[in-house]
Amino acid sequence: MEQSLPVRILRDIAAVFVTALFMFPILWWALASIKPISAMFDKDRVVFFDFVPTLINYGVTLLGMSRSQLAIDAGLGMGVAGTEAYDSRRAIFDSVIVAIGSTTITMMLAVFAAYALSRMAFKGREGFLNWVLGQRFMPPIAILIPLVAIYKTVGMRDTDNLIMGYIGLMMIYALMNLPIAVLLMKSFFDDVPKDVDEAAMIDGATRWQTFRKIVVPMVRGGVAASAVLCFIFAWTEFLLSLFLTTDIRTVPVKIQTFVTSTGNEWGFISALGTAAAIPSFIFILLVQRHLVRGLTLGSLKE
């Protein structure tokens, strides 16, 4: 039954309110990144929009500008560290390399594993799926100490070899995201009727050709959705990066270094945090069509 006009209006108002409630912290974070310190720490009132915006925080964190060349007395920050302490270009580069590399590894493994679990029956399959899901339940901190020892023993710490440090971080992120990617991709493959595979093989296609040329293109929305989630998980991960690397500093680890002996550099923290959220939004915008397709694959039934 169609809802009445007053009910629809109330529903829309409630939806706008809930959305605004969740978006307000992001807006406040973005505003803090362009506030001078005098507005951020005004003890007499809460400053919302009545301040003169400044891009100093972005200039220092994203462009490596020197603090001495900027208007320090206009409210740059509280810390005493030099320019290199706040220059985050290397951290952004490290995060991009690690997030893209781990996402690539995860999806290469997840697509093959999910297809096999969806199409091939074997003894213990359900138990194996439960085991895969159980791996996601394990908190990373539970394996942190043995993981650090293993990485040091096999030479995968960045202090021993920088390249191996990148590879090691990619591998552990891929391992962390693999269970959720496999389960997601299996659900997408399950939504494609097995009759499609059988029809292709009757026409002479091999299992590999059926997989590569027919089934995978049909679930590319699912691949995009899973890749986006894996990228975001790797991009925002903090604990493993903090303990497994020293020279490699991803953005979350870099942000925590902005806590100085004289206080928290909230301007720099919010500027880098806001900038770090942009790649995730761009990634989602680029694949939004595939994301919508992935969310609607449930309409395709056998």
N, C-alpha and C positions, 0 to 999 in steps of 0.2 A: 504494500500500500504506500502511495506517495505521501511524503511528509508534508504537513501544512507549512505555510510561509513563515509564521512565527517560530516554528521548530527549526526550520532551516536557517533562519537568521541567528537564533541562539547557538546552533551548532557551529556556524561560521565564526561567530564572535568567540566561542570557546576555543576553536582551532587557532584563531589568530592570537589569543591570549597565551595559549600553551606554547606556540611557536616563538612568540616574543619573549616568554619566560626563559626558554632554552637559548635564544640568540643573544640575550642581554649580556651574559658573561663574555661572549666573543666580541660584542660591540665595545664593552668596557675595556677589554684587553687591547683592542685596536686603538681606542682613544688614549689609553695610557702610553702607547708607543709614540704618540706625537705630542704629548704634554711636556712642558718644561717642568723641572723639578719643583719650582715654586707653586705650580698648580697641583702637582701630584701630592705634595705634602703640606697643603694648606690646612693649618690646624683649626681655623675658624669656620670653615665650611667645606662642603663636598663640591668640587668643581666638576661640572658636567661638560658644558660646551663653551662657557665664557672664558676662553684662554686663547692665547696666540699660538697656533700650531707650529711645531718645529720638526724638521727631519734630521736633526742632529743624531738621534739615536740610531736611525737607519744608516746614516753616513759612516758612523763609527763601526757598527757591527757588520754591515754588508759591503761597504766600500773600503774599509780599512783606513779611514781618515784619521789624522792625528788629533788627539784631544787638544793639544797645545795650539792648534790652528783654528779652533772653534771657540765660540763664546762661552767659556767655562763659567764666567760670572752670570751668564743668562740662564744657567740651570742645566748644565750637561749631566752631572752625576755626582756621586759622593765618593767614589773610590779613588785610590791613589795609584793604581796600576797603570802601566804604559799602554801604548796603542795595541801591541800584539796581544795583550790579555783579552781584548774585546773584539779584535778582528776575527770574524767568524766565517770568512770565505773558505778556508780549508775545511772547517767542520761541515759546511754545506756540501762541498765536493765529496767528502768522505761519506756523508749520508746518502747522497745520490748514487754513488758507486755501489755501496753496500745494499741499499734498498732495491735497486734495479737488478743487481746480480743475484740476490737471494730470491727475488720474485721470479726471475727467469728459471733458476734451478728448481724452485718449488713447482712451477707450472709444468715444466718438462716432465717431472716425475709424476705429478698428480694426474695429468691427463691420461698417461698410459695406465697407471694403477687404477684409476677410476673406471676406465673403459673395460679393463679386465674384470674388475669386480662387478660391473654391471652386466656384462655379456657372457661371462664364463662361470659355469657352476663347478665348484670343487668342494671337497670335504672340509668343513671347518670355516666356511666363508663368513658366516654370521659371527662366529667367535672372533675371527680376524678383524671384522669391522668394529666390534666392540673394543678390541684391543687398540685399534687405531684411534677410536674416539677417546679411549682412556689416556692416551698419550697427551691429549690436549688438556686434560684435567691436572696434570702434574705441574706445579709451579716451578718456574726456572730456578728459584732460589734453592730448591731441594737438591739440585744437582750441581750447584755452582762451584762448590769446593772441589769435588773430583774433576769437574770440567776444566777448571783452571789448572789443576795438576796435570791432566792429560795433555792439554794444549801446550804447556811448558815442556813436557817430556818429548813430544813429537815435533817441537820447533814451530808451532803455529801461533806463537805470540808475536805481536808486531815489533817488540823490542829485539827479537831474534832475527826476524825477516819480515820486512814491511809487506811484501806481496803476499806471503803466507798469512799475515795478519788479516789482510782484506779477505782472502779466501776462507780463512777460519771463521770470521764473523758472518760471511755469507752462508756458509754451511750450517752454522748453528741456527741462524734465522730461518733458513730453509727447513731445517728439521723441526723447528718450533711451529712453523706455519703449515707444514705438510699435512697433518691430520685434518685440519679444517678444510684445506683445499681439496683433499681426496674425497671427503664426504660431500662437499658441495658439488664437485664435478660428477660424482656418482649419481647424485639426484638429478642433475641435468641430463646425463646419459640415459637414466631410467625413463625420462620423459620422452625419449625418442623411441618409437616402436621398434621391436626387433625385426619386424617384417621388412623394415627398410634395409637392414643388413642382409637378410635372406634374399630379398629381391635383387640386390646388387650382386651377390655371389652367384645367384642363378644366371645372371647375365654375363658371368665370366670374371667378375672382379675378385681379386684375392682379399683375404682378411685385412691386409695392410692397406690396400687401395680403398676398400670400403671405409676403413677407419679414417684415412687421411683425406680422401676426396669427398666423402659423403657425410659421415657422422660428425666429424669435427666442425666443418662449416655450419652444420645445423645447431651446434651448441656454442658458437663463438660468443654469444651473449653471456653464457655461463662462464666461459674462459675469462672474459673481460671482468665480470663481477668478482670472480675468485682472485684474479690478478690485482684488482683494486684493493681488496681486503688485505691480501698478503703484503702489498706495497705499503699500505698505511700501518700495518702491524710492525713491519721492519723499520719504517721511517720514525716511528714514535717509541721504539723500544729503548729502554734506559739501562736496566740492571746488567744484562749480559755485556753490553758495550762498555760499561764502566769497569767491570772486573776483568774482561778478557783483552782489553787493549789499553795502551798507554799513549803511544804517539798518534794513533787514530782516535779522533774524537768526533763522534756523531753529534748532531745538533742537540739532542736532549742532554748529553753529557756536557757539552759546551755551555749550555744555559746555566747549569748548576755551578759553574765556575764564576759566575757573575755575583756570587755572594762574597762580598769583600769584608775585610776587617773593620771597615767603618759603616757597614750596612749593606743592604741589598740594592743592586743597581736595577731598580724596577723599570726604568726607561729602556735600558739595553735588553733586559729580559723580555719585556713585552714586545719590543721591536723584532727581536730574533724569533720569538714565538709566533708572532703574527706572520712574519715572512715564511716561517717553516710550514705554516698551514696552507700556504698558497699552492705548492705542488700537488697536494692531495685534492684540492678543489679543481685544479686544472686537469688532473688525471681523470677525475670523475666526469667533468664536462666533456672531455674528449671521447669518452666511451659511454656517454649517457644513453645513446641509442641502443647500444648492445646491453647495457644494464637493464633497460626496460624490456628488451627481448628476453633476457635471462630470467627476469621476474615473471614473465608471462609464459614460460615454457610449460608450466603446469597445465595449460589448456590443451596440450597435445597428448592424447591418450591412445593406448593401444585399442 
